Amino acid sequence: MSDRAKALSGLAVFLVLVAFPTWQTLGAAGDAARPELELPENETECIEETEYMSARHMELLNEWRNAVVREGETEYTSTAGETYTMSLTGTCMDCHDNRETFCTRCHDYANVAPRCWNCHIEPEGS
């Protein structure tokens, strides 16, 4: 086989491998429907807007962790002016008390593995 044929063959294999993720996505079925979450019964709103919490709750929790552990701060003031204690188990899990029907459904859908329970003790009844 000549050098030109080897180079063209190598280039063809490279292009196929680089383009494979695109081809695979085009052949896949449509996106799975977002999971239906069971929201807290006695609450009408979260500490921030729903859209914000859906997209950025992990950033908020990381900020809380840093503020509490590194700076000794324990109070969070929301954009609405409400004050909350910065606590995953004491604030968040007070309302979202069933990890399976709230947290796990969404995290499984997004294919993420949160590390919350590496440090925190999972509340009873979750």
N, CA, C and O atoms as a GROMACS GRO file, in nm:
protein
  504
    1MET      N    1   0.086  -0.117   0.000
    1MET     CA    2   0.000   0.000   0.000
    1MET      C    3   0.091   0.124   0.000
    1MET      O    4   0.188   0.130   0.074
    2SER      N    5   0.058   0.219  -0.081
    2SER     CA    6   0.141   0.338  -0.093
    2SER      C    7   0.118   0.432   0.026
    2SER      O    8   0.020   0.418   0.099
    3ASP      N    9   0.210   0.526   0.044
    3ASP     CA   10   0.198   0.621   0.154
    3ASP      C   11   0.072   0.706   0.141
    3ASP      O   12   0.008   0.740   0.241
    4ARG      N   13   0.035   0.738   0.018
    4ARG     CA   14  -0.085   0.819  -0.003
    4ARG      C   15  -0.210   0.742   0.040
    4ARG      O   16  -0.299   0.799   0.102
    5ALA      N   17  -0.217   0.615   0.008
    5ALA     CA   18  -0.332   0.531   0.045
    5ALA      C   19  -0.340   0.515   0.197
    5ALA      O   20  -0.449   0.518   0.254
    6LYS      N   21  -0.224   0.499   0.262
    6LYS     CA   22  -0.222   0.487   0.409
    6LYS      C   23  -0.269   0.617   0.474
    6LYS      O   24  -0.346   0.615   0.570
    7ALA      N   25  -0.222   0.728   0.420
    7ALA     CA   26  -0.262   0.858   0.476
    7ALA      C   27  -0.412   0.881   0.460
    7ALA      O   28  -0.477   0.928   0.553
    8LEU      N   29  -0.466   0.849   0.344
    8LEU     CA   30  -0.610   0.866   0.320
    8LEU      C   31  -0.692   0.772   0.408
    8LEU      O   32  -0.797   0.810   0.459
    9SER      N   33  -0.644   0.649   0.424
    9SER     CA   34  -0.714   0.552   0.511
    9SER      C   35  -0.714   0.602   0.655
    9SER      O   36  -0.817   0.597   0.723
   10GLY      N   37  -0.599   0.649   0.702
   10GLY     CA   38  -0.590   0.702   0.838
   10GLY      C   39  -0.680   0.822   0.858
   10GLY      O   40  -0.744   0.835   0.962
   11LEU      N   41  -0.684   0.911   0.758
   11LEU     CA   42  -0.769   1.028   0.765
   11LEU      C   43  -0.916   0.989   0.770
   11LEU      O   44  -0.994   1.048   0.845
   12ALA      N   45  -0.954   0.889   0.691
   12ALA     CA   46  -1.094   0.843   0.690
   12ALA      C   47  -1.132   0.785   0.826
   12ALA      O   48  -1.241   0.814   0.878
   13VAL      N   49  -1.044   0.704   0.885
   13VAL     CA   50  -1.072   0.645   1.017
   13VAL      C   51  -1.083   0.756   1.122
   13VAL      O   52  -1.172   0.753   1.207
   14PHE      N   53  -0.994   0.853   1.116
   14PHE     CA   54  -0.998   0.966   1.210
   14PHE      C   55  -1.130   1.042   1.200
   14PHE      O   56  -1.193   1.071   1.302
   15LEU      N   57  -1.172   1.073   1.078
   15LEU     CA   58  -1.297   1.147   1.059
   15LEU      C   59  -1.418   1.069   1.110
   15LEU      O   60  -1.509   1.127   1.169
   16VAL      N   61  -1.418   0.939   1.088
   16VAL     CA   62  -1.529   0.855   1.137
   16VAL      C   63  -1.533   0.860   1.289
   16VAL      O   64  -1.640   0.875   1.348
   17LEU      N   65  -1.418   0.845   1.353
   17LEU     CA   66  -1.414   0.846   1.500
   17LEU      C   67  -1.453   0.982   1.557
   17LEU      O   68  -1.523   0.989   1.658
   18VAL      N   69  -1.409   1.089   1.495
   18VAL     CA   70  -1.442   1.223   1.544
   18VAL      C   71  -1.590   1.252   1.525
   18VAL      O   72  -1.649   1.318   1.610
   19ALA      N   73  -1.650   1.206   1.418
   19ALA     CA   74  -1.789   1.236   1.388
   19ALA      C   75  -1.886   1.138   1.455
   19ALA      O   76  -2.007   1.162   1.453
   20PHE      N   77  -1.837   1.030   1.512
   20PHE     CA   78  -1.924   0.927   1.569
   20PHE      C   79  -2.022   0.981   1.674
   20PHE      O   80  -2.140   0.946   1.666
   21PRO      N   81  -1.979   1.064   1.771
   21PRO     CA   82  -2.077   1.113   1.870
   21PRO      C   83  -2.195   1.187   1.806
   21PRO      O   84  -2.308   1.176   1.853
   22THR      N   85  -2.169   1.261   1.699
   22THR     CA   86  -2.276   1.332   1.629
   22THR      C   87  -2.371   1.233   1.564
   22THR      O   88  -2.493   1.248   1.574
   23TRP      N   89  -2.318   1.134   1.498
   23TRP     CA   90  -2.403   1.033   1.433
   23TRP      C   91  -2.484   0.956   1.536
   23TRP      O   92  -2.601   0.926   1.514
   24GLN      N   93  -2.420   0.924   1.646
   24GLN     CA   94  -2.490   0.848   1.750
   24GLN      C   95  -2.606   0.929   1.807
   24GLN      O   96  -2.714   0.874   1.830
   25THR      N   97  -2.586   1.059   1.828
   25THR     CA   98  -2.692   1.145   1.881
   25THR      C   99  -2.807   1.158   1.783
   25THR      O  100  -2.923   1.158   1.823
   26LEU      N  101  -2.777   1.170   1.655
   26LEU     CA  102  -2.882   1.183   1.554
   26LEU      C  103  -2.969   1.058   1.548
   26LEU      O  104  -3.089   1.068   1.521
   27GLY      N  105  -2.911   0.943   1.573
   27GLY     CA  106  -2.986   0.818   1.567
   27GLY      C  107  -3.060   0.785   1.694
   27GLY      O  108  -3.140   0.692   1.695
   28ALA      N  109  -3.035   0.858   1.801
   28ALA     CA  110  -3.098   0.829   1.929
   28ALA      C  111  -3.242   0.876   1.929
   28ALA      O  112  -3.281   0.964   1.852
   29ALA      N  113  -3.320   0.817   2.017
   29ALA     CA  114  -3.459   0.859   2.034
   29ALA      C  115  -3.461   0.997   2.097
   29ALA      O  116  -3.356   1.046   2.141
   30GLY      N  117  -3.575   1.061   2.102
   30GLY     CA  118  -3.588   1.194   2.161
   30GLY      C  119  -3.549   1.196   2.308
   30GLY      O  120  -3.533   1.091   2.370
   31ASP      N  121  -3.534   1.314   2.363
   31ASP     CA  122  -3.498   1.328   2.503
   31ASP      C  123  -3.606   1.267   2.593
   31ASP      O  124  -3.725   1.274   2.564
   32ALA      N  125  -3.560   1.207   2.700
   32ALA     CA  126  -3.653   1.152   2.798
   32ALA      C  127  -3.725   1.268   2.866
   32ALA      O  128  -3.669   1.376   2.884
   33ALA      N  129  -3.848   1.245   2.903
   33ALA     CA  130  -3.925   1.349   2.970
   33ALA      C  131  -3.864   1.379   3.107
   33ALA      O  132  -3.816   1.289   3.176
   34ARG      N  133  -3.865   1.506   3.146
   34ARG     CA  134  -3.814   1.543   3.278
   34ARG      C  135  -3.899   1.473   3.384
   34ARG      O  136  -4.019   1.455   3.366
   35PRO      N  137  -3.836   1.435   3.493
   35PRO     CA  138  -3.912   1.364   3.597
   35PRO      C  139  -4.009   1.458   3.667
   35PRO      O  140  -3.984   1.577   3.683
   36GLU      N  141  -4.119   1.402   3.709
   36GLU     CA  142  -4.216   1.477   3.790
   36GLU      C  143  -4.168   1.469   3.934
   36GLU      O  144  -4.154   1.360   3.990
   37LEU      N  145  -4.144   1.584   3.995
   37LEU     CA  146  -4.097   1.586   4.132
   37LEU      C  147  -4.213   1.608   4.227
   37LEU      O  148  -4.306   1.684   4.199
   38GLU      N  149  -4.206   1.541   4.340
   38GLU     CA  150  -4.306   1.561   4.444
   38GLU      C  151  -4.258   1.677   4.530
   38GLU      O  152  -4.163   1.665   4.607
   39LEU      N  153  -4.325   1.790   4.516
   39LEU     CA  154  -4.286   1.909   4.590
   39LEU      C  155  -4.342   1.902   4.732
   39LEU      O  156  -4.438   1.830   4.758
   40PRO      N  157  -4.282   1.976   4.824
   40PRO     CA  158  -4.330   1.975   4.963
   40PRO      C  159  -4.476   2.015   4.972
   40PRO      O  160  -4.521   2.106   4.902
   41GLU      N  161  -4.550   1.947   5.058
   41GLU     CA  162  -4.694   1.969   5.069
   41GLU      C  163  -4.730   2.104   5.130
   41GLU      O  164  -4.820   2.172   5.081
   42ASN      N  165  -4.661   2.143   5.235
   42ASN     CA  166  -4.700   2.262   5.310
   42ASN      C  167  -4.623   2.388   5.270
   42ASN      O  168  -4.634   2.490   5.338
   43GLU      N  169  -4.547   2.382   5.163
   43GLU     CA  170  -4.466   2.496   5.123
   43GLU      C  171  -4.510   2.546   4.986
   43GLU      O  172  -4.550   2.466   4.901
   44THR      N  173  -4.503   2.676   4.965
   44THR     CA  174  -4.542   2.733   4.837
   44THR      C  175  -4.422   2.778   4.755
   44THR      O  176  -4.431   2.791   4.633
   45GLU      N  177  -4.308   2.803   4.822
   45GLU     CA  178  -4.190   2.847   4.750
   45GLU      C  179  -4.064   2.801   4.822
   45GLU      O  180  -4.065   2.771   4.942
   46CYS      N  181  -3.955   2.795   4.745
   46CYS     CA  182  -3.826   2.756   4.800
   46CYS      C  183  -3.753   2.882   4.845
   46CYS      O  184  -3.810   2.991   4.842
   47ILE      N  185  -3.629   2.868   4.887
   47ILE     CA  186  -3.556   2.985   4.935
   47ILE      C  187  -3.522   3.081   4.822
   47ILE      O  188  -3.497   3.199   4.847
   48GLU      N  189  -3.519   3.032   4.699
   48GLU     CA  190  -3.500   3.114   4.579
   48GLU      C  191  -3.602   3.068   4.475
   48GLU      O  192  -3.674   2.971   4.497
   49GLU      N  193  -3.607   3.137   4.362
   49GLU     CA  194  -3.700   3.102   4.254
   49GLU      C  195  -3.676   2.958   4.207
   49GLU      O  196  -3.564   2.908   4.213
   50THR      N  197  -3.781   2.892   4.161
   50THR     CA  198  -3.774   2.753   4.117
   50THR      C  199  -3.671   2.734   4.006
   50THR      O  200  -3.593   2.639   4.011
   51GLU      N  201  -3.669   2.822   3.908
   51GLU     CA  202  -3.575   2.810   3.797
   51GLU      C  203  -3.431   2.818   3.847
   51GLU      O  204  -3.345   2.742   3.803
   52TYR      N  205  -3.406   2.909   3.940
   52TYR     CA  206  -3.273   2.924   3.997
   52TYR      C  207  -3.233   2.797   4.072
   52TYR      O  208  -3.122   2.746   4.055
   53MET      N  209  -3.324   2.746   4.153
   53MET     CA  210  -3.293   2.628   4.233
   53MET      C  211  -3.271   2.505   4.144
   53MET      O  212  -3.184   2.423   4.174
   54SER      N  213  -3.347   2.492   4.038
   54SER     CA  214  -3.328   2.378   3.947
   54SER      C  215  -3.191   2.382   3.882
   54SER      O  216  -3.123   2.279   3.872
   55ALA      N  217  -3.151   2.499   3.839
   55ALA     CA  218  -3.026   2.511   3.765
   55ALA      C  219  -2.903   2.527   3.854
   55ALA      O  220  -2.794   2.483   3.817
   56ARG      N  221  -2.920   2.589   3.972
   56ARG     CA  222  -2.800   2.627   4.047
   56ARG      C  223  -2.800   2.586   4.194
   56ARG      O  224  -2.726   2.643   4.274
   57HIS      N  225  -2.881   2.487   4.233
   57HIS     CA  226  -2.885   2.452   4.375
   57HIS      C  227  -2.751   2.400   4.424
   57HIS      O  228  -2.715   2.423   4.540
   58MET      N  229  -2.676   2.332   4.339
   58MET     CA  230  -2.547   2.279   4.384
   58MET      C  231  -2.447   2.392   4.407
   58MET      O  232  -2.367   2.385   4.501
   59GLU      N  233  -2.451   2.494   4.324
   59GLU     CA  234  -2.364   2.611   4.346
   59GLU      C  235  -2.398   2.677   4.479
   59GLU      O  236  -2.310   2.716   4.555
   60LEU      N  237  -2.529   2.690   4.506
   60LEU     CA  238  -2.574   2.750   4.631
   60LEU      C  239  -2.526   2.667   4.750
   60LEU      O  240  -2.476   2.722   4.849
   61LEU      N  241  -2.540   2.535   4.741
   61LEU     CA  242  -2.497   2.449   4.851
   61LEU      C  243  -2.346   2.456   4.871
   61LEU      O  244  -2.299   2.453   4.985
   62ASN      N  245  -2.269   2.466   4.763
   62ASN     CA  246  -2.124   2.482   4.776
   62ASN      C  247  -2.089   2.614   4.842
   62ASN      O  248  -1.999   2.620   4.926
   63GLU      N  249  -2.161   2.721   4.804
   63GLU     CA  250  -2.138   2.851   4.868
   63GLU      C  251  -2.170   2.842   5.017
   63GLU      O  252  -2.097   2.896   5.100
   64TRP      N  253  -2.280   2.775   5.051
   64TRP     CA  254  -2.318   2.759   5.191
   64TRP      C  255  -2.210   2.684   5.267
   64TRP      O  256  -2.168   2.725   5.375
   65ARG      N  257  -2.164   2.573   5.209
   65ARG     CA  258  -2.061   2.493   5.275
   65ARG      C  259  -1.938   2.579   5.305
   65ARG      O  260  -1.886   2.577   5.417
   66ASN      N  261  -1.893   2.654   5.205
   66ASN     CA  262  -1.774   2.738   5.224
   66ASN      C  263  -1.798   2.845   5.329
   66ASN      O  264  -1.711   2.871   5.412
   67ALA      N  265  -1.915   2.907   5.326
   67ALA     CA  266  -1.946   3.013   5.422
   67ALA      C  267  -1.951   2.960   5.565
   67ALA      O  268  -1.899   3.022   5.657
   68VAL      N  269  -2.015   2.843   5.582
   68VAL     CA  270  -2.030   2.787   5.717
   68VAL      C  271  -1.897   2.732   5.768
   68VAL      O  272  -1.855   2.764   5.879
   69VAL      N  273  -1.832   2.649   5.688
   69VAL     CA  274  -1.711   2.581   5.734
   69VAL      C  275  -1.591   2.673   5.740
   69VAL      O  276  -1.513   2.668   5.836
   70ARG      N  277  -1.574   2.758   5.641
   70ARG     CA  278  -1.452   2.838   5.633
   70ARG      C  279  -1.465   2.977   5.695
   70ARG      O  280  -1.366   3.034   5.741
   71GLU      N  281  -1.588   3.031   5.695
   71GLU     CA  282  -1.604   3.168   5.743
   71GLU      C  283  -1.690   3.179   5.868
   71GLU      O  284  -1.701   3.287   5.926
   72GLY      N  285  -1.752   3.069   5.909
   72GLY     CA  286  -1.833   3.070   6.030
   72GLY      C  287  -1.968   3.138   6.016
   72GLY      O  288  -2.035   3.161   6.116
   73GLU      N  289  -2.010   3.169   5.895
   73GLU     CA  290  -2.141   3.231   5.874
   73GLU      C  291  -2.248   3.122   5.876
   73GLU      O  292  -2.225   3.010   5.829
   74THR      N  293  -2.364   3.152   5.930
   74THR     CA  294  -2.471   3.052   5.937
   74THR      C  295  -2.603   3.100   5.879
   74THR      O  296  -2.696   3.020   5.865
   75GLU      N  297  -2.614   3.228   5.847
   75GLU     CA  298  -2.740   3.283   5.796
   75GLU      C  299  -2.728   3.318   5.648
   75GLU      O  300  -2.627   3.371   5.603
   76TYR      N  301  -2.834   3.288   5.573
   76TYR     CA  302  -2.841   3.320   5.430
   76TYR      C  303  -2.962   3.410   5.409
   76TYR      O  304  -3.071   3.381   5.459
   77THR      N  305  -2.944   3.518   5.337
   77THR     CA  306  -3.055   3.607   5.304
   77THR      C  307  -3.085   3.589   5.156
   77THR      O  308  -3.000   3.613   5.070
   78SER      N  309  -3.208   3.548   5.127
   78SER     CA  310  -3.249   3.522   4.989
   78SER      C  311  -3.269   3.654   4.914
   78SER      O  312  -3.266   3.762   4.974
   79THR      N  313  -3.290   3.644   4.784
   79THR     CA  314  -3.314   3.763   4.703
   79THR      C  315  -3.447   3.828   4.742
   79THR      O  316  -3.468   3.947   4.716
   80ALA      N  317  -3.537   3.751   4.804
   80ALA     CA  318  -3.665   3.806   4.850
   80ALA      C  319  -3.652   3.872   4.988
   80ALA      O  320  -3.748   3.931   5.038
   81GLY      N  321  -3.533   3.862   5.049
   81GLY     CA  322  -3.511   3.925   5.178
   81GLY      C  323  -3.535   3.835   5.298
   81GLY      O  324  -3.519   3.879   5.412
   82GLU      N  325  -3.574   3.710   5.275
   82GLU     CA  326  -3.596   3.615   5.384
   82GLU      C  327  -3.462   3.561   5.434
   82GLU      O  328  -3.368   3.548   5.356
   83THR      N  329  -3.453   3.532   5.563
   83THR     CA  330  -3.330   3.478   5.621
   83THR      C  331  -3.349   3.331   5.654
   83THR      O  332  -3.451   3.291   5.712
   84TYR      N  333  -3.249   3.250   5.617
   84TYR     CA  334  -3.252   3.106   5.639
   84TYR      C  335  -3.121   3.061   5.702
   84TYR      O  336  -3.017   3.124   5.683
   85THR      N  337  -3.126   2.953   5.777
   85THR     CA  338  -3.005   2.891   5.830
   85THR      C  339  -2.942   2.811   5.717
   85THR      O  340  -3.011   2.735   5.649
   86MET      N  341  -2.812   2.827   5.696
   86MET     CA  342  -2.743   2.754   5.590
   86MET      C  343  -2.717   2.612   5.638
   86MET      O  344  -2.619   2.585   5.708
   87SER      N  345  -2.807   2.519   5.599
   87SER     CA  346  -2.796   2.381   5.643
   87SER      C  347  -2.868   2.290   5.543
   87SER      O  348  -2.986   2.308   5.516
   88LEU      N  349  -2.796   2.193   5.490
   88LEU     CA  350  -2.858   2.096   5.399
   88LEU      C  351  -2.966   2.017   5.472
   88LEU      O  352  -3.080   2.009   5.428
   89THR      N  353  -2.928   1.958   5.586
   89THR     CA  354  -3.024   1.874   5.657
   89THR      C  355  -3.125   1.954   5.737
   89THR      O  356  -3.238   1.908   5.756
   90GLY      N  357  -3.087   2.072   5.785
   90GLY     CA  358  -3.178   2.151   5.868
   90GLY      C  359  -3.270   2.242   5.791
   90GLY      O  360  -3.379   2.273   5.838
   91THR      N  361  -3.229   2.286   5.673
   91THR     CA  362  -3.312   2.378   5.595
   91THR      C  363  -3.370   2.307   5.473
   91THR      O  364  -3.492   2.298   5.459
   92CYS      N  365  -3.285   2.257   5.386
   92CYS     CA  366  -3.332   2.194   5.261
   92CYS      C  367  -3.416   2.070   5.288
   92CYS      O  368  -3.527   2.055   5.236
   93MET      N  369  -3.362   1.980   5.372
   93MET     CA  370  -3.430   1.854   5.396
   93MET      C  371  -3.551   1.869   5.490
   93MET      O  372  -3.626   1.774   5.509
   94ASP      N  373  -3.569   1.987   5.547
   94ASP     CA  374  -3.690   2.013   5.624
   94ASP      C  375  -3.811   2.007   5.531
   94ASP      O  376  -3.914   1.949   5.566
   95CYS      N  377  -3.798   2.068   5.414
   95CYS     CA  378  -3.908   2.068   5.317
   95CYS      C  379  -3.900   1.947   5.224
   95CYS      O  380  -3.999   1.877   5.202
   96HIS      N  381  -3.781   1.924   5.169
   96HIS     CA  382  -3.762   1.814   5.075
   96HIS      C  383  -3.720   1.691   5.154
   96HIS      O  384  -3.605   1.646   5.145
   97ASP      N  385  -3.813   1.637   5.231
   97ASP     CA  386  -3.780   1.533   5.327
   97ASP      C  387  -3.773   1.393   5.270
   97ASP      O  388  -3.729   1.301   5.339
   98ASN      N  389  -3.815   1.373   5.146
   98ASN     CA  390  -3.807   1.240   5.087
   98ASN      C  391  -3.705   1.243   4.974
   98ASN      O  392  -3.734   1.288   4.863
   99ARG      N  393  -3.588   1.196   5.003
   99ARG     CA  394  -3.477   1.200   4.907
   99ARG      C  395  -3.510   1.124   4.779
   99ARG      O  396  -3.474   1.169   4.670
  100GLU      N  397  -3.577   1.011   4.790
  100GLU     CA  398  -3.609   0.928   4.672
  100GLU      C  399  -3.701   0.999   4.574
  100GLU      O  400  -3.677   0.997   4.454
  101THR      N  401  -3.806   1.062   4.625
  101THR     CA  402  -3.905   1.123   4.536
  101THR      C  403  -3.870   1.264   4.492
  101THR      O  404  -3.938   1.322   4.408
  102PHE      N  405  -3.764   1.321   4.550
  102PHE     CA  406  -3.727   1.455   4.507
  102PHE      C  407  -3.585   1.455   4.450
  102PHE      O  408  -3.568   1.471   4.330
  103CYS      N  409  -3.488   1.438   4.534
  103CYS     CA  410  -3.347   1.450   4.490
  103CYS      C  411  -3.308   1.341   4.389
  103CYS      O  412  -3.258   1.372   4.282
  104THR      N  413  -3.332   1.217   4.423
  104THR     CA  414  -3.283   1.105   4.343
  104THR      C  415  -3.344   1.104   4.204
  104THR      O  416  -3.274   1.075   4.106
  105ARG      N  417  -3.472   1.135   4.191
  105ARG     CA  418  -3.535   1.136   4.058
  105ARG      C  419  -3.463   1.231   3.963
  105ARG      O  420  -3.433   1.195   3.849
  106CYS      N  421  -3.437   1.350   4.009
  106CYS     CA  422  -3.374   1.451   3.923
  106CYS      C  423  -3.227   1.418   3.898
  106CYS      O  424  -3.179   1.431   3.785
  107HIS      N  425  -3.157   1.374   4.001
  107HIS     CA  426  -3.015   1.341   3.984
  107HIS      C  427  -2.998   1.221   3.891
  107HIS      O  428  -2.903   1.218   3.812
  108ASP      N  429  -3.086   1.123   3.899
  108ASP     CA  430  -3.080   1.010   3.806
  108ASP      C  431  -3.106   1.056   3.663
  108ASP      O  432  -3.038   1.013   3.570
  109TYR      N  433  -3.204   1.142   3.645
  109TYR     CA  434  -3.236   1.196   3.513
  109TYR      C  435  -3.116   1.271   3.455
  109TYR      O  436  -3.085   1.257   3.336
  110ALA      N  437  -3.049   1.351   3.538
  110ALA     CA  438  -2.934   1.430   3.492
  110ALA      C  439  -2.805   1.349   3.490
  110ALA      O  440  -2.701   1.397   3.444
  111ASN      N  441  -2.811   1.225   3.539
  111ASN     CA  442  -2.696   1.135   3.543
  111ASN      C  443  -2.581   1.198   3.622
  111ASN      O  444  -2.467   1.202   3.576
  112VAL      N  445  -2.613   1.245   3.742
  112VAL     CA  446  -2.512   1.301   3.831
  112VAL      C  447  -2.516   1.226   3.964
  112VAL      O  448  -2.620   1.175   4.005
  113ALA      N  449  -2.403   1.221   4.030
  113ALA     CA  450  -2.393   1.154   4.159
  113ALA      C  451  -2.346   1.255   4.263
  113ALA      O  452  -2.226   1.276   4.279
  114PRO      N  453  -2.440   1.319   4.333
  114PRO     CA  454  -2.402   1.418   4.433
  114PRO      C  455  -2.326   1.352   4.548
  114PRO      O  456  -2.348   1.236   4.580
  115ARG      N  457  -2.238   1.430   4.609
  115ARG     CA  458  -2.155   1.378   4.718
  115ARG      C  459  -2.206   1.424   4.854
  115ARG      O  460  -2.132   1.416   4.953
  116CYS      N  461  -2.328   1.471   4.862
  116CYS     CA  462  -2.381   1.525   4.988
  116CYS      C  463  -2.368   1.426   5.103
  116CYS      O  464  -2.329   1.462   5.214
  117TRP      N  465  -2.402   1.300   5.075
  117TRP     CA  466  -2.412   1.201   5.181
  117TRP      C  467  -2.277   1.139   5.214
  117TRP      O  468  -2.270   1.047   5.296
  118ASN      N  469  -2.170   1.187   5.151
  118ASN     CA  470  -2.037   1.145   5.192
  118ASN      C  471  -2.005   1.206   5.329
  118ASN      O  472  -1.934   1.145   5.409
  119CYS      N  473  -2.057   1.324   5.356
  119CYS     CA  474  -2.032   1.393   5.483
  119CYS      C  475  -2.156   1.399   5.572
  119CYS      O  476  -2.148   1.380   5.693
  120HIS      N  477  -2.272   1.425   5.510
  120HIS     CA  478  -2.395   1.442   5.586
  120HIS      C  479  -2.460   1.309   5.615
  120HIS      O  480  -2.451   1.215   5.536
  121ILE      N  481  -2.526   1.303   5.728
  121ILE     CA  482  -2.602   1.183   5.764
  121ILE      C  483  -2.740   1.200   5.705
  121ILE      O  484  -2.806   1.302   5.726
  122GLU      N  485  -2.783   1.099   5.631
  122GLU     CA  486  -2.914   1.106   5.567
  122GLU      C  487  -3.023   1.108   5.675
  122GLU      O  488  -3.021   1.024   5.765
  123PRO      N  489  -3.118   1.203   5.666
  123PRO     CA  490  -3.224   1.211   5.766
  123PRO      C  491  -3.309   1.084   5.769
  123PRO      O  492  -3.329   1.020   5.667
  124GLU      N  493  -3.358   1.051   5.887
  124GLU     CA  494  -3.447   0.935   5.900
  124GLU      C  495  -3.572   0.959   5.819
  124GLU      O  496  -3.620   1.072   5.812
  125GLY      N  497  -3.626   0.854   5.758
  125GLY     CA  498  -3.747   0.866   5.679
  125GLY      C  499  -3.720   0.901   5.534
  125GLY      O  500  -3.813   0.910   5.455
  126SER      N  501  -3.594   0.921   5.498
  126SER     CA  502  -3.562   0.952   5.360
  126SER      C  503  -3.538   0.826   5.282
  126SER      O  504  -3.509   0.831   5.162
   0.00000   0.00000   0.00000
